[in-house]
């Protein structure tokens, strides 16, 4: 039973791209085919898994493993669903570390920085200021821009830790708004 739990969730974890909701139907099919849960029991599992913090697929695997084989089943089902992505991340990281000394590779990523920065700035302007019924420059907009400029100054000029900047920007937002 333990090997079967582990192997089923390794298969599910190996094709789980885009979040747990994408594989819920696969989990349901596998669980119901093996008689581990009825459709109504699976609905309860999904409800509990959705309320708990973390990935719904991982939480569902843990709950199903626990229901079938206790703590050992929960541990093995959880490891099974997480292991494929862990192996992929470690392999990709090792590949990138090997390429890290390659000058062409470093130059291409160095060139991507301004592009990504520009995309983030565009998204902030587009979603932050676009589609508003009020004028573009208002007290709210000016306050937001001041907080943003202050945060940039604190990070770049004074080398303040990002966590401290987040706390200070939250406090400034509370005071101003």
Secondary structure, DSSP 8 states (H G I E B T S, - for coil): -HHHHHHHHHHHHHT--S-GGGGHHHHHHHHHHTTS--HHHHHHHHHHHHHSSS-HHHHHHHHHHHHHHHHHHHHHHHHHHHHHHHHHHHHHHHHHHHHTT-HHHHHHHHHHHHHHHHHHHHHHHHHHHTT-SS-SS-HHHHHHHHHHHHHHHHHHTS---HHHHHHHHHHHHHHH-
